[in-house]
Amino acid sequence: MSLKICLLGATGWVGKELALAIHAEADLSLVSAYSRSHGGENLGKVLGVADMATPVFVTIEEALAVDADVVVEYTAPAVAKTNVLAAIAAGRHVVIGTSGLTEADFTEIAAAAEKQRVGVLAAGNFAITAVLLQRFAEIAAKYVPQWEVIDYAGAGKKDAPSGTARELAYRLSQQGDSLKEVPIDQTVGPKESRGADINGTQVHSLRLPGFILSAEAIFGLPDERLTIRHDAGSSARPYVAGTLLAIRKVGGLKGLTRGLDQVMTF
Ligand SMILES: NC(=O)c1ccc[n+]([C@@H]2O[C@H](COP(=O)([O-])OP(=O)(O)OC[C@H]3O[C@@H](n4cnc5c(N)ncnc54)[C@H](OP(=O)(O)O)[C@@H]3O)[C@@H](O)[C@H]2O)c1
């Protein structure tokens, strides 16, 4: 029996690639899709796939009314939390790809998932090299107590820091706060120049043409330095394999899990 999937944001940059990949997997079935601009249409027709009969709905309520096992969220930061809470309330397991959710949002989502006894798997970046950056940075933080993060993205990215950088900061926070020789509030000059404090890590977000999405964790010790960096290319392909893995694993989870590496074997 195949796992039934509802895909929110099925006509987007990631959503399109993911819809095609889910359709190609024998154990997965794309039963419902959500997009405001293609409501009432057939997703197969929108994507040019003859044998795909997935209905596209214009509201989240309609999309969730179709019976599904897993809801996958790839829409926009402004609506992601509402969509995820609606999916949890409907008793669905949820995979969150959308960025921009805050720590307070995740606390709310975790409580809702616990209450409904469903699994939620969120990753700021489902690309394998980004997942490895998180994991390796966490190991480095056990040995090097001072670090900062640089978050690079194209000029048009609205949310900052990126989901990748937020998750990196969250994961580093599990090892403690990065030590600061000069406390940020004692900075001589604009304190903003030291970046944003995200879970005890200073995060610096660059938004410039020429970048796609990169994240860099820099660790410093006297007379030595370690840089761990992930760079994404221009296609959505890197996110598809990781999201498919999350879709298959999320049903075995309860409550909120953050980071794809939590369901990977090392
Ligand atoms: N975790 C990861 O690995 C990863 C990787 C890449 C991107 N992301 C994140 O995933 C999210 C989606 O990225 P994307 O590049 O695929 O976005 P996109 O191309 O803008 O696609 C957004 C999709 O969501 C739909 N949508 C529904 N309600 C919406 C709303 N209120 N506002 C905007 N779109 C809405 C859009 O269709 P309609 O406009 O027809 O409604 C479209 O299908 C972003 O937050 C991005 O940062 C995460």
The ligand as a MOL file (V3000), in Angstrom:
LIG
                    3D

  0  0  0     0  0            999 V3000
M  V30 BEGIN CTAB
M  V30 COUNTS 48 52 0 0 0
M  V30 BEGIN ATOM
M  V30 1 N 14.1720 23.0630 3.4970 0
M  V30 2 C 14.7460 23.1070 2.2890 0
M  V30 3 O 15.6050 22.2840 1.9490 0
M  V30 4 C 14.3390 24.2000 1.3170 0
M  V30 5 C 14.8930 24.2390 0.0370 0
M  V30 6 C 14.4640 25.2260 -0.8490 0
M  V30 7 C 13.5040 26.1420 -0.4510 0
M  V30 8 N 13.0180 26.0900 0.8210 0 CHG=1
M  V30 9 C 11.9630 27.0090 1.2880 0
M  V30 10 O 10.7290 26.4720 0.8110 0
M  V30 11 C 9.7930 27.5350 0.6020 0
M  V30 12 C 9.2520 27.4490 -0.8270 0
M  V30 13 O 10.3190 27.7180 -1.7270 0
M  V30 14 P 10.0970 27.8320 -3.3040 0
M  V30 15 O 11.3440 28.4180 -3.8280 0
M  V30 16 O 9.6250 26.5340 -3.8660 0 CHG=-1
M  V30 17 O 8.9090 28.9200 -3.3820 0
M  V30 18 P 7.9990 29.3110 -4.6330 0
M  V30 19 O 8.6380 28.9420 -5.9220 0
M  V30 20 O 7.5890 30.7350 -4.4150 0
M  V30 21 O 6.7100 28.3840 -4.4700 0
M  V30 22 C 5.7410 28.5940 -3.4460 0
M  V30 23 C 4.5930 27.6260 -3.6610 0
M  V30 24 O 3.6580 27.8050 -2.5990 0
M  V30 25 C 2.3720 28.2040 -3.1380 0
M  V30 26 N 1.7370 29.1060 -2.1620 0
M  V30 27 C 0.6190 28.8540 -1.4670 0
M  V30 28 N 0.2980 29.8520 -0.6390 0
M  V30 29 C 1.2280 30.7640 -0.7930 0
M  V30 30 C 1.4490 32.0400 -0.2030 0
M  V30 31 N 0.5860 32.5670 0.6770 0
M  V30 32 N 2.5510 32.7280 -0.5870 0
M  V30 33 C 3.4030 32.2310 -1.5180 0
M  V30 34 N 3.2400 31.0020 -2.1100 0
M  V30 35 C 2.1610 30.2970 -1.7470 0
M  V30 36 C 2.7300 28.8000 -4.5000 0
M  V30 37 O 1.6630 28.6960 -5.4260 0
M  V30 38 P 0.6350 29.8940 -5.6100 0
M  V30 39 O 1.4270 31.1620 -5.7660 0
M  V30 40 O -0.1210 29.4900 -6.8140 0
M  V30 41 O -0.1940 29.8950 -4.3690 0
M  V30 42 C 3.8310 27.8430 -4.9360 0
M  V30 43 O 3.2880 26.6270 -5.3900 0
M  V30 44 C 10.5610 28.8230 0.9180 0
M  V30 45 O 10.3250 29.1980 2.2520 0
M  V30 46 C 12.0150 28.4170 0.7600 0
M  V30 47 O 12.9080 29.2130 1.5040 0
M  V30 48 C 13.4160 25.1430 1.7040 0
M  V30 END ATOM
M  V30 BEGIN BOND
M  V30 1 1 1 2
M  V30 2 2 2 3
M  V30 3 1 2 4
M  V30 4 1 4 5
M  V30 5 2 4 48
M  V30 6 2 5 6
M  V30 7 1 6 7
M  V30 8 2 7 8
M  V30 9 1 8 9
M  V30 10 1 8 48
M  V30 11 1 9 10
M  V30 12 1 9 46
M  V30 13 1 10 11
M  V30 14 1 11 12
M  V30 15 1 11 44
M  V30 16 1 12 13
M  V30 17 1 13 14
M  V30 18 2 14 15
M  V30 19 1 14 16
M  V30 20 1 14 17
M  V30 21 1 17 18
M  V30 22 2 18 19
M  V30 23 1 18 20
M  V30 24 1 18 21
M  V30 25 1 21 22
M  V30 26 1 22 23
M  V30 27 1 23 24
M  V30 28 1 23 42
M  V30 29 1 24 25
M  V30 30 1 25 26
M  V30 31 1 25 36
M  V30 32 1 26 27
M  V30 33 1 26 35
M  V30 34 2 27 28
M  V30 35 1 28 29
M  V30 36 1 29 30
M  V30 37 2 29 35
M  V30 38 1 30 31
M  V30 39 2 30 32
M  V30 40 1 32 33
M  V30 41 2 33 34
M  V30 42 1 34 35
M  V30 43 1 36 37
M  V30 44 1 36 42
M  V30 45 1 37 38
M  V30 46 2 38 39
M  V30 47 1 38 40
M  V30 48 1 38 41
M  V30 49 1 42 43
M  V30 50 1 44 45
M  V30 51 1 44 46
M  V30 52 1 46 47
M  V30 END BOND
M  V30 END CTAB
M  END
